[in-house]
């Protein structure tokens, strides 16, 4: 064991506490305290979950919750009222129907566009037919026959 001078002791002390002085000022201390708090809470939670008494109490609480939910559902059924699960099931069904209806609406929109295109084509054909009919009576008025030059 060696005896050290007062100056050596101060230097050693300053070196030993230098990181702590840095941690005290600012975010370093906060981060360290946060990390230590999280570690402590994790250890406590782990210890509680490993305790058979606590574990059994949690299991019984969940069983009681399930039984209460079942009893509530039976009571609501007896009163002819929908339960939460009934409402969830109906909500899923309505969503499903809504999605299917959107698909049908999209299909109807596509059919409407195709029908509009066909109508435009049909209108064009009708105009052409009307023009042909108009030209046809002009040929009929000239006799409808083509005359060949007579040879004499």
C-alpha positions in Angstrom: 0.0 0.0 0.0 1.5 3.2 -1.0 0.8 6.6 0.5 0.0 9.2 -2.0 0.3 12.9 -1.8 -2.6 15.2 -1.5 -2.3 16.3 -5.1 -2.3 12.7 -6.4 -5.5 12.1 -4.4 -7.1 15.1 -5.9 -6.1 14.0 -9.5 -7.4 10.5 -8.9 -10.6 11.9 -7.5 -11.1 14.2 -10.4 -10.5 11.4 -12.9 -12.9 9.1 -11.0 -15.7 11.7 -10.9 -15.2 13.3 -14.3 -17.8 11.2 -16.0 -20.3 11.8 -13.2 -19.8 15.6 -13.5 -20.6 15.3 -17.2 -23.7 13.1 -16.5 -25.1 15.6 -14.0 -25.1 18.4 -16.5 -27.8 17.9 -19.1 -29.2 15.0 -20.9 -26.7 12.4 -19.7 -28.3 12.3 -16.2 -31.8 12.1 -17.7 -30.9 9.2 -19.9 -29.1 7.4 -17.1 -32.1 7.9 -14.8 -34.5 6.8 -17.5 -32.5 3.7 -18.3 -32.2 2.8 -14.6 -35.9 3.3 -14.1 -36.8 1.2 -17.0 -34.5 -1.6 -15.8 -36.0 -1.4 -12.3 -39.5 -1.6 -13.7 -38.6 -4.5 -15.9 -37.1 -6.4 -13.0 -40.1 -5.7 -10.8 -42.5 -6.9 -13.6 -40.5 -10.0 -14.1 -40.4 -10.8 -10.4 -44.2 -10.3 -10.2 -44.9 -12.5 -13.2 -42.6 -15.3 -11.8 -44.5 -15.1 -8.4 -47.0 -18.0 -8.4 -49.4 -16.0 -6.2 -49.5 -13.0 -8.5 -49.6 -15.2 -11.6 -52.6 -17.1 -10.2 -54.4 -13.9 -9.3 -53.9 -12.5 -12.8 -55.3 -15.8 -14.3 -58.3 -15.7 -12.0 -59.0 -12.1 -12.9 -59.0 -12.9 -16.6 -61.3 -15.9 -16.0 -63.7 -13.7 -14.0 -63.6 -11.1 -16.8 -64.5 -13.8 -19.3 -67.4 -15.1 -17.2 -68.7 -11.6 -16.7 -68.6 -11.0 -20.4 -70.5 -14.2 -21.0 -73.1 -13.4 -18.4 -73.5 -9.9 -19.9 -74.1 -11.5 -23.3 -76.7 -13.9 -21.9 -78.5 -11.1 -20.1 -78.6 -8.9 -23.2 -79.8 -11.9 -25.2 -82.6 -12.4 -22.7 -83.6 -8.8 -23.1 -83.4 -9.2 -26.9 -80.6 -6.6 -27.1 -77.5 -7.0 -29.2 -74.3 -7.7 -27.4 -70.9 -6.2 -28.3 -70.0 -9.2 -30.3 -73.3 -9.0 -32.2 -72.6 -5.4 -33.1 -69.0 -6.2 -34.1 -70.3 -9.0 -36.3 -72.9 -6.7 -37.9 -70.2 -4.0 -38.4 -68.0 -6.5 -40.2 -71.0 -7.6 -42.4 -71.9 -4.0 -43.2 -68.3 -3.3 -44.2 -68.2 -6.4 -46.4 -71.5 -5.4 -48.1 -70.2 -1.8 -48.5 -67.1 -3.1 -50.3 -69.1 -5.4 -52.5 -71.5 -2.5 -53.3 -68.6 -0.3 -54.2 -67.4 -3.0 -56.6 -70.8 -3.2 -58.2 -71.0 0.6 -58.5 -67.6 0.5 -60.3 -68.9 -2.2 -62.7 -72.1 -0.2 -63.4 -69.9 2.9 -64.1 -67.8 0.9 -66.6 -71.0 -0.5 -68.2 -72.4 3.0 -68.5 -69.2 4.3 -70.2 -69.4 1.3 -72.6 -73.1 2.0 -73.3 -72.3 5.6 -74.0 -69.6 4.6 -76.5 -72.0 2.2 -78.2 -74.7 4.8 -78.3 -72.3 7.2 -80.0 -71.4 4.5 -82.5 -75.1 3.7 -83.1 -75.8 7.4 -83.6 -73.1 7.5 -86.3 -74.5 4.4 -88.0 -78.0 5.9 -87.9 -76.7 9.1 -89.6 -75.0 7.1 -92.3 -78.2 5.1 -92.9 -80.2 8.3 -93.1 -77.8 9.7 -95.7 -78.0 6.4 -97.7 -81.8 6.5 -97.6 -81.7 10.1 -98.8 -79.5 9.2 -101.7 -81.5 6.1 -102.6 -84.8 8.0 -103.6 -82.7 10.1 -105.9 -81.7 7.0 -107.8 -85.3 5.7 -107.8 -86.6 8.9 -109.3 -84.3 8.5 -112.3 -86.0 5.2 -112.9 -83.8 3.2 -110.8 -82.4 1.7 -114.0 -79.3 2.5 -115.7 -79.8 3.1 -119.4 -77.5 1.8 -121.9 -77.0 3.6 -125.2 -79.2 2.0 -127.9 -77.6 0.8 -131.0 -79.5 1.6 -134.2 
